[in-house]
Amino acid sequence: MSDVEVAGFAFCLAHVPDLVEGDNCPIGDAVWDYDQVCVYAPNQACIGGIDLSALARHPRPWCGNPICNAGRWGRFGEIMPQEEFLALLQICDSFGFISLEEAFARRAFEGLAAHPLMTGNLLAKLRDGCQAAEIEERVRKGALPIRCRGEVAGCVRDGGDPLLSPLLLLENLSCKAIGALTLLHLLSAAGLSPDDLDYAIESSMCAAGDEVVRGCGGFARACAEALGCSNASGCDIRASMAGPAAGVIAGAAQVACGLRRNVAIITISSLSDLRCSSLELRKKGLPMAGDCIGSVAILLAPAGGKSPVLRLDAVGKLPIGVGSSSRVLVSHLVFDPLDRAGLPASSVDKYAVCLSNPEICAPLGLGDPAEDSVKMIAASASMRGEIEREEVEDFVKRHGTLGFISCGGPLTSGISYLGHFAEAASEGKARIAMVVGKGSLFPSRLTNQVEGVSFIVELPT
């Protein structure tokens, strides 16, 4: 097998407060405007506007200390405003479910036309708008209104089937749109044309389909199709919060054996992910950290000697028969692969386990998952005799990864750190990282098992 490298990374957010709003989720003062979203430090860390060391130094609370002169664009991607995202939704709508009001459509088109990555082929898919009276009539007949800044900007009709409600279609198309946007940034950053992409894997928690066949798949292929990746194929992989890491391992195996020239791994947060946390935070009267959905995309390719390489000889898994206690998770997902690679725990510069923003998690009673996860690793390292008990706190500070993901869902997986790790490695600040993905499978009520996988990435010597 050949070595496989992380050849590219992209991370995009879309500010969609009106898509999050619902009858039981009042807006009030709990929603930020677009400028507030852009100057929020963790959002800038997502798109590569600042690195994680700068985020760690930034005064807290982050929500009360905006970053001066921060904007839409970062090294990894962008924060797209709602108006443009609604236009992108229509571009990604292959069946004409979404209609935009004509004046709004013109403004949105002007915004997208100025986007540096939007090609003529993409912009040509934006349909002419409808008159406001026509939108109102469709809403009266059952279409779902789409609002923007309090005004009706368009609507989503149903799919002509009771199993395809307008809300379900909106969620599906939102996933496709944010995934396609991030894939667009990934291809641009890697210097590839759409025709160069060989394969795509989408590995989030949301499943494409109607209300009955929710897992039939299609997000990966749909995102690639939206950009005209005519030579690519693709599939979706589901493994709860472990899905993104599992997708990376599956894609890397295909590249390593020569089956694919390159593979893009796409992970998406959905509107339903966002609504859950948004509702709870608003009930507490707390400002949301942006009401953004997001997506991560990673390009895997044969190693060229400069980018971080995946250690496929040291992949961690959580066997079905071992249980799901914290000690078991750490043993199988962290120390088993480290032992196979001949590495002590302290040789890993950074552990990326659960990168949820603590400013979002703490009010929900979830603490600081990123820090807590590395504390378990440090405690186990102490029990193994690799570090002294009094060194545990220092281990966490040196080897932990700061939580910075506000939009929840699968993006909190450790793969969201890979862009920051690649930059740190190129600057000589890090050489080895471990990404751990773990998640509960009990929401399906099929099993109370926990899923887990892990992998090591290192800069070639």
NUROKE-209968 format. One record per residue (C-alpha): x, y, z. Coordinates in steps of 0.25 Angstrom, whole numbers, plus 5000, padded with zeros to 4 digits. Layout:
# residues N
<<X Y Z>> ...
This chain:
# residues 461
<<5000 5000 5000>> <<5004 5014 4997>> <<5004 5025 5008>> <<4992 5035 5008>> <<4993 5049 5011>> <<4983 5060 5015>> <<4985 5068 5002>> <<4974 5079 5005>> <<4965 5084 5015>> <<4953 5094 5015>> <<4943 5098 5025>> <<4930 5107 5022>> <<4919 5113 5030>> <<4906 5119 5026>> <<4898 5128 5035>> <<4884 5124 5034>> <<4876 5129 5046>> <<4863 5130 5039>> <<4864 5115 5035>> <<4866 5111 5049>> <<4854 5119 5054>> <<4841 5111 5057>> <<4828 5113 5065>> <<4835 5108 5077>> <<4848 5115 5075>> <<4846 5130 5077>> <<4856 5139 5071>> <<4856 5151 5080>> <<4870 5156 5085>> <<4876 5142 5084>> <<4881 5143 5070>> <<4893 5151 5065>> <<4893 5158 5052>> <<4903 5154 5041>> <<4914 5164 5046>> <<4914 5158 5060>> <<4915 5144 5054>> <<4928 5148 5046>> <<4935 5154 5058>> <<4932 5143 5068>> <<4946 5137 5071>> <<4942 5122 5070>> <<4935 5124 5056>> <<4948 5130 5051>> <<4956 5118 5056>> <<4946 5109 5048>> <<4949 5117 5035>> <<4964 5119 5038>> <<4963 5134 5041>> <<4971 5131 5053>> <<4979 5119 5058>> <<4975 5111 5071>> <<4987 5117 5079>> <<4981 5131 5076>> <<4967 5126 5080>> <<4973 5121 5093>> <<4979 5135 5096>> <<4967 5142 5092>> <<4959 5148 5104>> <<4947 5141 5109>> <<4935 5140 5109>> <<4937 5140 5094>> <<4923 5144 5091>> <<4926 5157 5099>> <<4940 5160 5092>> <<4939 5161 5077>> <<4951 5160 5068>> <<4954 5174 5062>> <<4954 5174 5047>> <<4950 5160 5045>> <<4942 5157 5032>> <<4935 5147 5023>> <<4948 5140 5018>> <<4958 5131 5024>> <<4969 5122 5020>> <<4960 5110 5020>> <<4947 5116 5015>> <<4936 5126 5018>> <<4924 5130 5026>> <<4913 5132 5015>> <<4902 5141 5018>> <<4888 5136 5018>> <<4883 5144 5005>> <<4894 5137 4997>> <<4892 5124 5003>> <<4877 5124 5000>> <<4881 5126 4985>> <<4891 5115 4986>> <<4880 5106 4991>> <<4872 5109 4978>> <<4885 5106 4970>> <<4886 5093 4977>> <<4871 5090 4975>> <<4870 5080 4963>> <<4855 5079 4963>> <<4850 5093 4965>> <<4844 5092 4979>> <<4850 5105 4983>> <<4844 5118 4978>> <<4850 5132 4982>> <<4843 5145 4981>> <<4848 5153 4969>> <<4854 5165 4976>> <<4861 5156 4986>> <<4866 5147 4975>> <<4873 5159 4968>> <<4880 5164 4980>> <<4884 5150 4984>> <<4889 5147 4970>> <<4898 5160 4970>> <<4904 5155 4983>> <<4907 5142 4978>> <<4912 5148 4965>> <<4923 5155 4973>> <<4928 5142 4979>> <<4942 5138 4975>> <<4939 5124 4973>> <<4925 5124 4967>> <<4926 5120 4952>> <<4917 5124 4941>> <<4912 5109 4940>> <<4907 5110 4955>> <<4901 5124 4954>> <<4893 5120 4941>> <<4886 5110 4950>> <<4879 5121 4958>> <<4865 5123 4953>> <<4857 5135 4951>> <<4849 5140 4963>> <<4834 5140 4965>> <<4825 5151 4968>> <<4822 5153 4983>> <<4807 5150 4980>> <<4811 5136 4974>> <<4819 5133 4986>> <<4808 5136 4995>> <<4798 5128 4987>> <<4808 5116 4988>> <<4809 5118 5003>> <<4794 5118 5004>> <<4793 5105 4997>> <<4803 5098 5007>> <<4817 5102 5003>> <<4827 5106 5014>> <<4831 5121 5014>> <<4846 5124 5014>> <<4848 5137 5022>> <<4860 5146 5022>> <<4861 5157 5031>> <<4847 5156 5035>> <<4842 5157 5021>> <<4837 5145 5012>> <<4848 5143 5002>> <<4842 5131 4995>> <<4836 5117 4998>> <<4838 5102 4997>> <<4827 5094 4992>> <<4825 5079 4995>> <<4831 5068 4987>> <<4818 5063 4981>> <<4818 5052 4991>> <<4813 5052 5006>> <<4827 5046 5010>> <<4834 5058 5004>> <<4830 5070 5013>> <<4835 5084 5010>> <<4842 5084 5023>> <<4849 5071 5019>> <<4853 5076 5006>> <<4859 5089 5012>> <<4867 5081 5021>> <<4872 5072 5010>> <<4875 5083 5001>> <<4882 5091 5012>> <<4892 5079 5014>> <<4895 5079 4999>> <<4897 5094 4998>> <<4907 5095 5010>> <<4914 5082 5005>> <<4915 5087 4991>> <<4921 5101 4996>> <<4931 5094 5004>> <<4935 5084 4993>> <<4937 5096 4984>> <<4946 5103 4994>> <<4954 5089 4995>> <<4956 5088 4980>> <<4961 5102 4979>> <<4970 5101 4991>> <<4976 5088 4985>> <<4977 5094 4971>> <<4968 5083 4965>> <<4957 5085 4955>> <<4943 5078 4957>> <<4947 5068 4946>> <<4960 5064 4955>> <<4951 5059 4966>> <<4951 5043 4967>> <<4942 5040 4978>> <<4934 5047 4989>> <<4929 5041 5003>> <<4919 5049 5011>> <<4920 5044 5026>> <<4911 5053 5035>> <<4899 5049 5043>> <<4888 5053 5034>> <<4882 5043 5024>> <<4877 5047 5011>> <<4864 5042 5007>> <<4849 5043 5009>> <<4842 5041 5023>> <<4842 5026 5020>> <<4855 5023 5013>> <<4863 5033 5021>> <<4876 5025 5019>> <<4877 5023 5004>> <<4889 5032 5003>> <<4892 5042 4992>> <<4899 5055 4999>> <<4913 5052 4994>> <<4908 5049 4979>> <<4899 5061 4980>> <<4910 5071 4985>> <<4919 5066 4974>> <<4908 5067 4963>> <<4905 5081 4967>> <<4919 5086 4964>> <<4920 5078 4951>> <<4930 5067 4956>> <<4926 5059 4944>> <<4937 5048 4946>> <<4934 5046 4961>> <<4926 5035 4968>> <<4922 5035 4983>> <<4915 5029 4995>> <<4910 5033 5008>> <<4915 5027 5021>> <<4908 5027 5035>> <<4914 5024 5048>> <<4908 5034 5058>> <<4918 5044 5062>> <<4929 5035 5058>> <<4925 5036 5044>> <<4935 5046 5039>> <<4947 5039 5045>> <<4941 5026 5039>> <<4939 5033 5025>> <<4954 5038 5026>> <<4959 5023 5028>> <<4950 5018 5017>> <<4955 5028 5007>> <<4969 5026 5011>> <<4968 5011 5009>> <<4963 5013 4995>> <<4975 5023 4992>> <<4985 5014 4998>> <<4982 5002 4990>> <<4981 5010 4977>> <<4966 5009 4975>> <<4965 5024 4975>> <<4974 5035 4971>> <<4968 5044 4981>> <<4956 5044 4990>> <<4948 5056 4997>> <<4942 5054 5010>> <<4931 5063 5013>> <<4924 5065 5027>> <<4911 5073 5028>> <<4904 5079 5040>> <<4889 5080 5038>> <<4878 5089 5041>> <<4872 5079 5051>> <<4885 5078 5058>> <<4885 5093 5060>> <<4871 5094 5064>> <<4873 5085 5076>> <<4884 5093 5082>> <<4878 5106 5078>> <<4865 5104 5085>> <<4871 5100 5098>> <<4880 5112 5098>> <<4869 5122 5094>> <<4861 5116 5106>> <<4872 5121 5115>> <<4872 5135 5109>> <<4886 5133 5104>> <<4892 5138 5090>> <<4894 5128 5080>> <<4908 5127 5074>> <<4903 5130 5060>> <<4892 5121 5056>> <<4901 5115 5046>> <<4901 5101 5039>> <<4915 5097 5034>> <<4923 5087 5026>> <<4937 5081 5026>> <<4943 5075 5014>> <<4957 5068 5013>> <<4964 5063 5001>> <<4972 5050 5002>> <<4983 5047 4992>> <<4996 5038 4990>> <<5006 5044 4999>> <<5016 5054 4993>> <<5025 5056 5004>> <<5021 5069 5010>> <<5007 5068 5016>> <<5003 5060 5028>> <<5001 5045 5025>> <<4991 5036 5031>> <<4996 5024 5039>> <<4987 5013 5033>> <<4996 5003 5041>> <<4991 5009 5054>> <<4976 5011 5053>> <<4967 5009 5065>> <<4954 5003 5066>> <<4944 5000 5077>> <<4940 4985 5077>> <<4925 4981 5079>> <<4928 4972 5091>> <<4937 4981 5100>> <<4926 4990 5106>> <<4926 5005 5106>> <<4932 5010 5119>> <<4941 5022 5118>> <<4953 5014 5121>> <<4950 5004 5110>> <<4948 5015 5100>> <<4962 5021 5103>> <<4968 5007 5103>> <<4963 5003 5090>> <<4963 5016 5082>> <<4975 5023 5088>> <<4985 5013 5094>> <<4983 5001 5085>> <<4987 5009 5072>> <<4998 5016 5080>> <<5004 5003 5084>> <<5004 4997 5070>> <<5011 5009 5065>> <<5021 5009 5076>> <<5018 5022 5082>> <<5016 5027 5096>> <<5004 5036 5099>> <<5013 5048 5101>> <<5018 5047 5087>> <<5005 5051 5081>> <<5005 5066 5080>> <<4990 5068 5080>> <<4978 5059 5082>> <<4966 5064 5075>> <<4954 5056 5081>> <<4941 5065 5083>> <<4943 5079 5078>> <<4930 5085 5083>> <<4931 5100 5087>> <<4931 5100 5102>> <<4923 5113 5102>> <<4912 5106 5096>> <<4913 5093 5104>> <<4914 5099 5118>> <<4900 5105 5118>> <<4894 5092 5113>> <<4901 5085 5125>> <<4911 5078 5116>> <<4924 5084 5122>> <<4936 5085 5113>> <<4936 5072 5104>> <<4949 5075 5098>> <<4957 5077 5111>> <<4949 5066 5118>> <<4953 5056 5107>> <<4968 5059 5108>> <<4967 5058 5123>> <<4962 5043 5122>> <<4974 5041 5113>> <<4984 5047 5122>> <<4978 5039 5134>> <<4980 5026 5126>> <<4994 5030 5123>> <<4997 5032 5138>> <<4991 5018 5141>> <<4999 5012 5131>> <<5012 5018 5137>> <<5015 5027 5125>> <<5013 5040 5133>> <<5013 5044 5148>> <<4999 5047 5154>> <<5004 5061 5156>> <<5007 5063 5141>> <<4992 5060 5137>> <<4988 5075 5137>> <<5001 5079 5129>> <<4998 5068 5119>> <<4984 5073 5117>> <<4989 5087 5114>> <<5000 5082 5105>> <<4993 5071 5097>> <<4979 5076 5097>> <<4972 5082 5086>> <<4963 5094 5089>> <<4948 5093 5086>> <<4944 5103 5075>> <<4932 5097 5067>> <<4919 5104 5070>> <<4909 5098 5060>> <<4909 5084 5067>> <<4907 5071 5060>> <<4918 5063 5054>> <<4927 5075 5051>> <<4931 5074 5066>> <<4938 5061 5062>> <<4953 5062 5062>> <<4955 5063 5047>> <<4951 5078 5048>> <<4965 5080 5054>> <<4972 5074 5042>> <<4974 5088 5035>> <<4980 5094 5047>> <<4989 5082 5050>> <<4994 5083 5035>> <<4998 5098 5037>> <<5004 5095 5050>> <<5012 5084 5044>> <<5017 5092 5033>> <<5022 5103 5043>> <<5029 5092 5051>> <<5020 5094 5063>> <<5014 5079 5063>> <<5018 5066 5056>> <<5008 5056 5061>> <<4993 5057 5064>> <<4982 5047 5067>> <<4968 5048 5063>> <<4957 5041 5071>> <<4943 5039 5066>> <<4932 5034 5076>> <<4917 5034 5077>> <<4905 5027 5083>> <<4896 5019 5074>> <<4884 5018 5084>> <<4876 5029 5077>> <<4871 5019 5067>> <<4867 5010 5079>> <<4873 4998 5071>> <<4885 4997 5081>> <<4891 5004 5093>> <<4905 5002 5087>> <<4915 5013 5085>> <<4923 5014 5072>> <<4937 5018 5071>> <<4949 5019 5062>> <<4962 5027 5062>> <<4974 5030 5053>> <<4988 5036 5054>> <<4994 5047 5045>> <<5008 5050 5045>> <<5017 5059 5037>> <<5027 5050 5029>> <<5041 5051 5034>> 
